[in-house]
């Protein structure tokens, strides 16, 4: 299932919204029992999780669950979510490796109780504290369940990342580039190869602004994004899908290398530039991604 290119936030107490989410074809839905759920509805949201995950699983859509920051009843939240089809737990306010290890152990226990394979549920740490941002590599290294660090890119409306870091979010986002890049590097350096960026802080109907943020996330190195509105899913899917021009370029590059190797060469001039073996992995990755969407490349 990984990399997951698009994930759509769904407040878990809005049971009927899961079907609506499925209709826009996200890679995953983020079933939220944290910030988007009023306190009086949290128990109801937890009670819906297993049926919501089953519905997503039947539609071959991944299921993330954003729990609350670790507290003395986190085990109940994990138990409520643990069922076949649960893809990953998003841990908000993640700030220490010890917290990731605690979550790892809780997942192991509840996987066993549910009869699920050990290690099947991933972790996406969401480091919304200065300590967590600073130590993101330690978070990603704390468990082999960590699939990627969950970062964020914001428009001019600031959120938790901005408050914790101390920057003021702007439309051009220059103040966020260091943090966004650091979280990608920390994630990959720890072997968590699928960092995801939440896309926030723009008007829901400003699709051009949303697309700019999604493209920025892709270009920085995030392998997918989590979005807030169903209309943003198609944007994310399109941005992360290889274009026909990219497919043609990389198919040609691989063919040029195949011809070069037959001639005993390890580098070749291709479309005016010298390319060598270092360019092959990216070409193969792009074509593999194209096959995921079309069945051929």
C-alpha contacts under 8 A as a table, 3 or more apart, distances in Angstrom:
res1	aa1	res2	aa2	distance
1	X	4	X	6.50
1	X	62	X	7.57
2	X	194	X	7.38
3	X	194	X	6.01
3	X	223	X	6.31
3	X	224	X	7.08
4	X	7	X	7.29
4	X	27	X	5.40
4	X	28	X	6.95
4	X	194	X	7.90
4	X	223	X	7.20
4	X	224	X	5.78
5	X	26	X	7.92
5	X	27	X	6.08
5	X	223	X	6.22
5	X	224	X	3.84
5	X	225	X	6.08
5	X	236	X	6.92
5	X	237	X	6.39
5	X	240	X	6.47
6	X	26	X	5.29
6	X	27	X	5.06
6	X	28	X	6.48
6	X	224	X	5.60
6	X	225	X	5.18
6	X	226	X	5.78
6	X	227	X	7.33
6	X	233	X	6.19
6	X	236	X	5.80
6	X	237	X	6.22
7	X	26	X	5.58
7	X	27	X	5.70
7	X	28	X	4.55
7	X	29	X	5.16
7	X	30	X	6.31
7	X	224	X	7.80
7	X	225	X	6.26
7	X	226	X	4.41
7	X	227	X	6.17
7	X	233	X	7.41
8	X	21	X	7.09
8	X	26	X	6.42
8	X	28	X	6.53
8	X	29	X	4.74
8	X	30	X	5.71
8	X	226	X	5.67
8	X	227	X	5.12
8	X	228	X	5.96
8	X	229	X	6.94
8	X	230	X	6.87
8	X	233	X	6.93
9	X	29	X	5.90
9	X	30	X	4.53
9	X	31	X	6.29
9	X	32	X	6.75
9	X	226	X	6.97
9	X	227	X	6.30
9	X	228	X	5.35
9	X	229	X	7.48
10	X	14	X	7.46
10	X	17	X	6.77
10	X	18	X	7.00
10	X	21	X	7.60
10	X	29	X	6.56
10	X	30	X	5.76
10	X	31	X	5.06
10	X	32	X	5.95
10	X	228	X	7.97
11	X	14	X	5.68
11	X	17	X	8.00
11	X	31	X	5.86
11	X	32	X	4.79
11	X	33	X	6.58
11	X	36	X	5.71
11	X	37	X	6.11
11	X	45	X	7.77
12	X	15	X	6.34
12	X	31	X	5.05
12	X	32	X	5.20
12	X	33	X	5.87
12	X	37	X	7.40
12	X	45	X	4.80
12	X	46	X	7.31
12	X	48	X	6.86
12	X	49	X	6.77
13	X	33	X	7.66
13	X	37	X	6.83
13	X	41	X	6.46
13	X	42	X	7.17
13	X	44	X	5.98
13	X	45	X	4.01
13	X	46	X	7.72
13	X	48	X	6.95
14	X	17	X	5.58
14	X	18	X	7.75
14	X	45	X	7.64
15	X	18	X	6.18
15	X	48	X	6.84
15	X	52	X	7.20
16	X	19	X	6.11
16	X	20	X	7.16
17	X	20	X	4.99
17	X	21	X	6.13
18	X	21	X	4.98
18	X	22	X	6.29
18	X	29	X	7.94
18	X	52	X	6.64
18	X	55	X	7.70
18	X	56	X	7.49
19	X	22	X	5.11
19	X	23	X	6.46
19	X	55	X	7.87
20	X	23	X	5.30
20	X	24	X	7.13
21	X	24	X	5.70
21	X	25	X	7.11
21	X	26	X	7.25
21	X	29	X	7.12
21	X	230	X	6.63
22	X	25	X	5.36
22	X	26	X	6.78
22	X	56	X	7.11
22	X	59	X	7.14
22	X	61	X	7.23
24	X	230	X	6.42
24	X	231	X	7.79
24	X	233	X	6.67
24	X	234	X	7.13
25	X	61	X	7.68
25	X	233	X	7.35
25	X	234	X	7.83
26	X	29	X	6.75
26	X	61	X	6.87
26	X	233	X	5.98
26	X	234	X	7.94
26	X	237	X	7.65
27	X	61	X	5.61
27	X	62	X	5.98
28	X	61	X	5.08
28	X	62	X	3.94
28	X	63	X	5.41
28	X	64	X	6.74
29	X	56	X	7.78
29	X	61	X	7.10
29	X	62	X	6.27
29	X	63	X	5.31
29	X	64	X	6.02
30	X	63	X	6.26
30	X	64	X	4.58
30	X	65	X	5.47
30	X	66	X	6.51
30	X	226	X	7.97
31	X	49	X	7.53
31	X	63	X	7.07
31	X	64	X	5.98
31	X	65	X	4.68
31	X	66	X	6.18
32	X	35	X	7.43
32	X	36	X	6.63
32	X	37	X	7.21
32	X	65	X	5.81
32	X	66	X	4.81
32	X	67	X	6.72
33	X	36	X	6.95
33	X	37	X	5.72
33	X	42	X	6.16
33	X	45	X	6.20
33	X	46	X	6.97
33	X	65	X	7.45
33	X	66	X	6.06
33	X	67	X	5.55
33	X	68	X	6.73
34	X	37	X	5.84
34	X	42	X	7.95
34	X	66	X	6.43
34	X	67	X	5.75
34	X	68	X	5.00
35	X	38	X	7.49
37	X	41	X	6.26
37	X	42	X	6.14
37	X	45	X	7.70
38	X	41	X	5.47
38	X	42	X	6.59
39	X	42	X	5.41
40	X	43	X	7.34
41	X	44	X	5.24
41	X	45	X	6.18
42	X	45	X	4.96
42	X	46	X	6.23
43	X	46	X	5.16
43	X	47	X	6.25
44	X	47	X	5.02
44	X	48	X	6.45
45	X	48	X	5.28
45	X	49	X	6.54
46	X	49	X	5.37
46	X	77	X	6.76
46	X	80	X	5.78
46	X	81	X	7.27
47	X	50	X	7.34
47	X	80	X	6.71
48	X	51	X	5.70
48	X	52	X	6.10
49	X	52	X	5.08
49	X	53	X	6.03
49	X	80	X	6.50
49	X	81	X	5.56
50	X	53	X	5.11
50	X	54	X	6.12
50	X	80	X	6.86
50	X	81	X	5.83
50	X	82	X	7.27
50	X	83	X	6.25
51	X	54	X	5.02
51	X	55	X	6.23
52	X	55	X	5.10
52	X	56	X	6.29
53	X	56	X	5.05
53	X	57	X	5.97
53	X	63	X	5.93
53	X	81	X	8.00
53	X	83	X	7.52
53	X	84	X	7.79
53	X	85	X	6.10
53	X	86	X	6.40
54	X	57	X	4.99
54	X	58	X	6.13
54	X	83	X	7.94
54	X	84	X	7.29
54	X	85	X	6.57
55	X	58	X	5.25
55	X	59	X	6.48
56	X	59	X	5.11
56	X	60	X	6.20
56	X	61	X	5.02
56	X	62	X	6.54
56	X	63	X	6.55
56	X	85	X	7.64
57	X	60	X	4.87
57	X	61	X	5.66
57	X	62	X	6.61
57	X	63	X	7.40
57	X	84	X	7.83
57	X	85	X	5.20
58	X	61	X	7.61
62	X	85	X	7.01
62	X	86	X	7.22
62	X	87	X	5.80
63	X	85	X	6.52
63	X	86	X	5.17
63	X	87	X	5.09
63	X	88	X	6.81
64	X	86	X	6.51
64	X	87	X	5.60
64	X	88	X	4.82
64	X	89	X	5.61
64	X	90	X	6.64
65	X	81	X	7.25
65	X	86	X	7.79
65	X	88	X	6.58
65	X	89	X	5.00
65	X	90	X	5.89
66	X	89	X	5.90
66	X	90	X	4.44
66	X	91	X	6.17
66	X	92	X	7.18
67	X	74	X	7.85
67	X	77	X	6.79
67	X	78	X	8.00
67	X	89	X	7.01
67	X	90	X	6.42
67	X	91	X	6.11
67	X	92	X	7.19
68	X	71	X	7.76
68	X	74	X	7.50
68	X	91	X	7.02
68	X	92	X	6.48
69	X	91	X	6.33
69	X	92	X	5.34
69	X	93	X	5.83
69	X	94	X	7.28
70	X	73	X	7.95
70	X	74	X	5.83
70	X	91	X	7.78
70	X	99	X	7.36
71	X	74	X	5.47
72	X	75	X	7.62
73	X	76	X	5.47
73	X	77	X	6.95
74	X	77	X	5.08
74	X	78	X	6.33
75	X	78	X	5.10
75	X	79	X	6.12
75	X	106	X	6.49
76	X	79	X	5.06
76	X	80	X	6.14
77	X	80	X	5.09
77	X	81	X	6.38
78	X	81	X	5.16
78	X	82	X	5.93
78	X	106	X	7.32
78	X	107	X	6.98
78	X	110	X	7.19
79	X	82	X	5.25
79	X	110	X	6.20
81	X	86	X	7.17
82	X	86	X	6.50
82	X	110	X	6.63
82	X	111	X	6.76
82	X	114	X	6.90
83	X	86	X	5.94
83	X	114	X	6.65
83	X	116	X	7.64
84	X	116	X	6.99
86	X	121	X	6.32
87	X	120	X	7.39
87	X	121	X	5.27
87	X	122	X	6.13
88	X	121	X	5.05
88	X	122	X	4.15
88	X	123	X	5.20
88	X	124	X	6.72
89	X	121	X	7.26
89	X	122	X	6.26
89	X	123	X	4.95
89	X	124	X	6.09
90	X	123	X	6.03
90	X	124	X	4.68
90	X	125	X	5.88
90	X	126	X	6.63
90	X	150	X	7.94
91	X	94	X	5.95
91	X	123	X	7.27
91	X	124	X	6.26
91	X	125	X	4.95
91	X	126	X	5.57
92	X	125	X	6.60
92	X	126	X	4.74
92	X	127	X	6.56
92	X	128	X	6.73
93	X	126	X	6.02
93	X	127	X	5.28
93	X	128	X	4.75
93	X	129	X	5.94
93	X	132	X	7.49
94	X	99	X	7.08
94	X	100	X	7.61
94	X	125	X	5.69
94	X	126	X	5.52
94	X	127	X	4.60
94	X	128	X	6.65
94	X	129	X	7.22
94	X	132	X	5.81
94	X	139	X	7.80
95	X	99	X	7.32
95	X	127	X	5.85
95	X	128	X	7.70
95	X	129	X	6.33
95	X	130	X	7.89
95	X	131	X	5.52
95	X	132	X	3.59
95	X	133	X	7.36
95	X	135	X	7.29
95	X	136	X	7.81
95	X	139	X	7.33
96	X	99	X	5.35
96	X	100	X	6.83
96	X	131	X	7.63
96	X	132	X	6.35
96	X	135	X	7.44
96	X	138	X	7.53
96	X	139	X	6.27
97	X	100	X	5.10
97	X	101	X	6.26
97	X	138	X	5.81
97	X	139	X	4.84
97	X	141	X	7.80
97	X	142	X	5.32
98	X	101	X	5.07
98	X	102	X	6.16
98	X	142	X	7.59
99	X	102	X	5.05
99	X	103	X	6.25
100	X	103	X	5.09
100	X	104	X	6.08
100	X	125	X	7.69
100	X	139	X	6.49
100	X	142	X	6.12
100	X	143	X	6.80
101	X	104	X	4.87
101	X	105	X	6.25
101	X	142	X	6.06
101	X	143	X	6.30
102	X	105	X	5.21
102	X	106	X	6.30
103	X	106	X	5.05
103	X	107	X	6.15
104	X	107	X	5.21
104	X	108	X	6.23
104	X	123	X	7.91
104	X	143	X	6.67
104	X	145	X	7.13
105	X	108	X	5.02
105	X	109	X	6.23
106	X	109	X	5.21
106	X	110	X	6.22
107	X	110	X	5.23
107	X	111	X	5.84
107	X	119	X	7.98
107	X	121	X	7.23
108	X	111	X	5.18
108	X	112	X	6.28
108	X	118	X	6.16
108	X	119	X	6.85
109	X	112	X	5.27
109	X	113	X	6.40
110	X	113	X	4.89
110	X	114	X	6.07
111	X	114	X	5.14
111	X	115	X	6.04
111	X	116	X	4.94
111	X	117	X	6.68
111	X	118	X	6.18
111	X	119	X	7.93
112	X	115	X	5.07
112	X	116	X	6.02
112	X	117	X	7.39
112	X	118	X	6.92
113	X	116	X	7.76
116	X	120	X	7.31
117	X	120	X	5.71
118	X	121	X	7.99
119	X	122	X	7.14
119	X	145	X	6.42
121	X	145	X	6.94
122	X	145	X	4.62
122	X	146	X	5.67
122	X	147	X	5.99
123	X	145	X	5.50
123	X	146	X	4.49
123	X	147	X	6.06
123	X	148	X	7.59
124	X	146	X	5.83
124	X	147	X	6.14
124	X	148	X	5.65
124	X	149	X	5.64
124	X	150	X	5.76
125	X	139	X	7.05
125	X	140	X	7.52
125	X	146	X	7.40
125	X	148	X	7.36
125	X	149	X	5.37
125	X	150	X	5.73
126	X	149	X	6.47
126	X	150	X	4.81
126	X	151	X	6.40
127	X	130	X	7.74
127	X	131	X	7.93
127	X	132	X	4.64
127	X	133	X	5.39
127	X	136	X	7.09
127	X	149	X	7.84
127	X	150	X	7.27
127	X	151	X	7.25
127	X	161	X	8.00
128	X	132	X	6.62
128	X	133	X	6.93
128	X	160	X	5.83
128	X	161	X	5.19
128	X	164	X	6.52
129	X	132	X	5.13
129	X	133	X	6.18
129	X	160	X	7.82
129	X	161	X	7.04
129	X	164	X	5.20
129	X	165	X	7.36
130	X	133	X	5.15
130	X	134	X	6.09
130	X	164	X	5.32
130	X	165	X	5.65
131	X	134	X	5.16
131	X	135	X	6.10
132	X	135	X	5.13
132	X	136	X	5.60
132	X	139	X	7.51
133	X	136	X	5.19
133	X	179	X	7.74
133	X	183	X	7.28
135	X	138	X	5.38
135	X	139	X	6.54
136	X	139	X	4.97
136	X	140	X	6.26
136	X	149	X	7.36
136	X	183	X	6.46
136	X	186	X	5.95
136	X	187	X	7.14
137	X	140	X	5.08
137	X	141	X	6.05
137	X	183	X	7.80
137	X	186	X	4.41
137	X	187	X	5.90
137	X	189	X	7.13
137	X	190	X	5.93
138	X	141	X	4.99
138	X	142	X	6.02
138	X	190	X	7.74
139	X	142	X	5.34
139	X	143	X	7.88
140	X	143	X	6.78
140	X	146	X	5.77
140	X	147	X	7.96
140	X	148	X	6.84
140	X	149	X	6.58
140	X	186	X	7.41
140	X	187	X	5.75
140	X	190	X	5.69
140	X	191	X	7.59
140	X	192	X	6.21
141	X	144	X	7.15
141	X	146	X	7.62
141	X	190	X	5.11
141	X	191	X	7.40
141	X	192	X	7.81
142	X	146	X	7.83
143	X	146	X	5.76
144	X	147	X	7.76
144	X	192	X	8.00
146	X	149	X	7.58
146	X	192	X	5.92
147	X	192	X	4.82
147	X	193	X	6.33
147	X	194	X	5.63
147	X	195	X	7.24
148	X	187	X	5.69
148	X	188	X	7.68
148	X	192	X	4.59
148	X	193	X	5.79
148	X	194	X	4.52
148	X	195	X	4.05
148	X	196	X	6.63
149	X	183	X	6.59
149	X	184	X	7.17
149	X	187	X	5.53
149	X	192	X	7.32
149	X	194	X	7.47
149	X	195	X	4.80
149	X	196	X	6.42
150	X	195	X	5.82
150	X	196	X	4.82
150	X	197	X	5.67
150	X	198	X	7.13
151	X	180	X	6.66
151	X	183	X	6.59
151	X	195	X	7.29
151	X	196	X	6.03
151	X	197	X	4.50
151	X	198	X	6.09
152	X	161	X	7.28
152	X	180	X	7.07
152	X	196	X	7.83
152	X	197	X	4.47
152	X	198	X	4.25
152	X	199	X	5.99
152	X	200	X	7.35
153	X	173	X	7.93
153	X	176	X	7.22
153	X	180	X	7.18
153	X	197	X	6.33
153	X	198	X	6.09
153	X	199	X	5.29
153	X	200	X	6.42
153	X	213	X	6.64
153	X	217	X	7.16
154	X	157	X	6.88
154	X	158	X	6.73
154	X	159	X	7.74
154	X	169	X	6.52
154	X	170	X	7.79
154	X	171	X	7.91
154	X	173	X	7.38
154	X	199	X	5.98
154	X	200	X	4.75
154	X	201	X	4.88
154	X	202	X	7.22
154	X	213	X	7.42
155	X	158	X	7.33
155	X	169	X	6.30
155	X	170	X	5.88
155	X	171	X	5.03
155	X	172	X	7.84
155	X	173	X	7.13
155	X	200	X	6.28
155	X	201	X	4.30
155	X	202	X	4.97
155	X	209	X	7.78
155	X	213	X	7.63
156	X	168	X	7.80
156	X	169	X	4.82
156	X	170	X	4.26
156	X	171	X	5.17
156	X	201	X	5.79
156	X	202	X	6.70
157	X	169	X	6.41
157	X	170	X	7.68
157	X	200	X	7.73
157	X	201	X	4.28
157	X	202	X	6.60
158	X	161	X	7.69
158	X	162	X	5.60
158	X	163	X	7.26
158	X	168	X	6.67
158	X	169	X	5.41
158	X	201	X	6.25
159	X	162	X	5.48
159	X	163	X	6.36
159	X	201	X	7.42
160	X	163	X	5.19
160	X	164	X	6.06
161	X	164	X	5.24
161	X	165	X	5.95
162	X	165	X	5.23
162	X	166	X	5.51
162	X	167	X	5.17
162	X	168	X	6.26
162	X	169	X	6.64
163	X	166	X	5.12
163	X	167	X	6.91
167	X	175	X	6.52
167	X	176	X	7.63
168	X	175	X	7.41
169	X	173	X	6.48
169	X	175	X	6.93
169	X	176	X	7.42
170	X	173	X	5.23
170	X	174	X	7.69
170	X	175	X	7.56
173	X	176	X	5.38
173	X	177	X	6.78
174	X	177	X	5.48
175	X	178	X	7.25
176	X	179	X	5.58
176	X	180	X	6.06
177	X	180	X	5.18
177	X	181	X	5.96
178	X	181	X	5.34
178	X	182	X	5.98
179	X	182	X	5.02
179	X	183	X	6.20
180	X	183	X	5.45
180	X	184	X	6.56
180	X	220	X	7.36
181	X	184	X	5.21
181	X	185	X	6.25
181	X	220	X	6.07
181	X	221	X	7.47
182	X	185	X	5.13
182	X	186	X	5.95
183	X	186	X	5.05
183	X	187	X	6.01
183	X	195	X	7.82
184	X	187	X	5.19
184	X	188	X	6.25
184	X	195	X	5.98
184	X	220	X	7.70
184	X	221	X	6.30
184	X	222	X	6.39
185	X	188	X	5.23
185	X	189	X	5.85
186	X	189	X	5.17
186	X	190	X	6.26
187	X	190	X	5.37
187	X	191	X	6.53
187	X	192	X	5.05
187	X	193	X	6.48
187	X	194	X	7.71
187	X	195	X	6.36
188	X	191	X	4.98
188	X	192	X	5.19
188	X	193	X	4.99
188	X	194	X	7.68
188	X	195	X	7.75
189	X	192	X	7.43
192	X	195	X	7.15
194	X	222	X	7.01
194	X	223	X	5.50
194	X	224	X	7.53
195	X	221	X	7.91
195	X	222	X	5.16
195	X	223	X	5.83
195	X	224	X	7.08
196	X	222	X	5.38
196	X	223	X	5.98
196	X	224	X	4.95
196	X	225	X	5.15
196	X	226	X	6.96
197	X	217	X	6.49
197	X	222	X	6.35
197	X	224	X	6.58
197	X	225	X	4.69
197	X	226	X	6.13
198	X	225	X	5.53
198	X	226	X	4.55
198	X	227	X	6.11
199	X	210	X	7.35
199	X	213	X	6.70
199	X	214	X	7.01
199	X	225	X	6.67
199	X	226	X	6.11
199	X	227	X	5.36
199	X	228	X	7.35
200	X	227	X	7.26
200	X	228	X	7.28
202	X	206	X	6.85
202	X	209	X	6.74
202	X	210	X	6.82
203	X	206	X	5.31
204	X	207	X	7.24
204	X	229	X	6.74
206	X	209	X	5.51
206	X	210	X	6.45
207	X	210	X	4.95
207	X	211	X	6.08
207	X	232	X	7.17
208	X	211	X	5.10
208	X	212	X	6.30
209	X	212	X	5.11
209	X	213	X	6.45
210	X	213	X	5.23
210	X	214	X	6.23
210	X	232	X	7.14
210	X	235	X	7.96
211	X	214	X	5.01
211	X	215	X	6.05
211	X	235	X	6.23
211	X	236	X	7.43
211	X	239	X	7.81
212	X	215	X	5.21
212	X	216	X	6.10
213	X	216	X	4.95
213	X	217	X	6.17
214	X	217	X	5.08
214	X	218	X	6.30
214	X	225	X	6.92
214	X	235	X	7.83
214	X	236	X	6.31
214	X	239	X	7.16
215	X	218	X	5.05
215	X	219	X	6.07
215	X	239	X	6.43
216	X	219	X	5.11
216	X	220	X	6.07
217	X	220	X	5.25
217	X	221	X	6.42
217	X	222	X	5.45
217	X	224	X	7.78
217	X	225	X	7.41
218	X	221	X	5.27
218	X	222	X	5.18
218	X	223	X	6.41
218	X	224	X	7.12
218	X	239	X	7.85
218	X	240	X	7.11
219	X	222	X	7.42
222	X	225	X	7.36
224	X	236	X	7.77
224	X	240	X	7.45
225	X	236	X	6.95
227	X	230	X	7.83
227	X	232	X	6.31
227	X	233	X	6.87
228	X	232	X	7.34
229	X	232	X	5.53
229	X	233	X	7.34
230	X	233	X	5.57
230	X	234	X	7.94
231	X	234	X	6.38
231	X	235	X	7.50
232	X	235	X	5.20
232	X	236	X	6.39
233	X	236	X	5.14
233	X	237	X	6.16
234	X	237	X	5.08
234	X	238	X	6.06
235	X	238	X	5.21
235	X	239	X	6.11
236	X	239	X	5.19
236	X	240	X	6.25
237	X	240	X	5.48
237	X	241	X	6.07
238	X	241	X	5.15
239	X	242	X	7.79
241	X	289	X	7.20
241	X	290	X	6.85
241	X	293	X	7.68
242	X	246	X	6.02
242	X	247	X	6.51
242	X	286	X	6.54
242	X	287	X	7.90
242	X	289	X	7.10
242	X	290	X	5.93
243	X	246	X	5.13
243	X	247	X	6.25
244	X	247	X	5.03
244	X	248	X	6.10
245	X	248	X	5.18
245	X	249	X	6.08
246	X	249	X	5.04
246	X	250	X	6.16
246	X	286	X	7.84
247	X	250	X	5.40
247	X	251	X	6.01
247	X	286	X	7.19
247	X	287	X	6.31
247	X	290	X	7.36
247	X	297	X	7.04
248	X	251	X	5.17
248	X	252	X	6.07
249	X	252	X	5.21
249	X	253	X	6.17
250	X	253	X	4.79
250	X	254	X	6.18
250	X	283	X	5.13
250	X	284	X	7.77
250	X	286	X	7.61
250	X	287	X	7.30
251	X	254	X	5.32
251	X	255	X	6.26
251	X	283	X	7.55
251	X	287	X	7.60
252	X	255	X	5.04
252	X	256	X	6.03
253	X	256	X	5.01
253	X	257	X	6.26
253	X	270	X	6.80
253	X	283	X	7.56
254	X	257	X	5.09
254	X	258	X	6.16
254	X	280	X	7.12
254	X	283	X	7.25
255	X	258	X	5.01
255	X	259	X	6.25
256	X	259	X	5.18
256	X	260	X	6.09
256	X	268	X	7.23
256	X	270	X	7.11
257	X	260	X	4.81
257	X	261	X	6.03
257	X	266	X	7.76
257	X	267	X	7.51
257	X	268	X	6.85
258	X	261	X	5.27
258	X	262	X	6.46
259	X	262	X	5.24
259	X	263	X	6.58
260	X	263	X	5.07
260	X	264	X	6.36
260	X	265	X	5.05
260	X	266	X	6.83
260	X	267	X	7.21
260	X	268	X	6.47
261	X	264	X	4.82
261	X	265	X	5.10
261	X	266	X	6.37
262	X	265	X	7.45
265	X	268	X	7.19
266	X	276	X	6.15
266	X	277	X	6.90
267	X	274	X	6.81
267	X	275	X	5.69
267	X	276	X	4.34
267	X	277	X	7.09
268	X	274	X	5.64
268	X	275	X	5.61
268	X	276	X	6.49
269	X	272	X	6.10
269	X	273	X	5.39
269	X	274	X	4.38
269	X	275	X	6.22
270	X	273	X	5.37
270	X	274	X	6.18
270	X	275	X	6.71
275	X	278	X	7.72
275	X	279	X	6.51
276	X	279	X	5.95
276	X	280	X	7.52
277	X	280	X	5.42
278	X	281	X	6.87
279	X	282	X	5.88
279	X	283	X	6.59
280	X	283	X	5.08
280	X	284	X	6.25
281	X	284	X	5.19
281	X	285	X	6.16
282	X	285	X	5.00
282	X	286	X	6.15
283	X	286	X	5.32
283	X	287	X	6.31
284	X	287	X	5.19
284	X	288	X	6.02
285	X	288	X	5.05
285	X	289	X	6.18
286	X	289	X	5.13
286	X	290	X	6.27
287	X	290	X	4.91
287	X	291	X	6.28
287	X	297	X	5.95
288	X	291	X	5.09
288	X	292	X	6.47
288	X	297	X	7.65
289	X	292	X	5.12
289	X	293	X	6.85
290	X	293	X	5.41
290	X	294	X	6.18
290	X	295	X	7.59
290	X	296	X	7.01
290	X	297	X	5.90
291	X	294	X	5.12
291	X	295	X	4.51
291	X	296	X	4.57
291	X	297	X	5.42
292	X	295	X	5.86
292	X	296	X	7.83
294	X	297	X	7.28
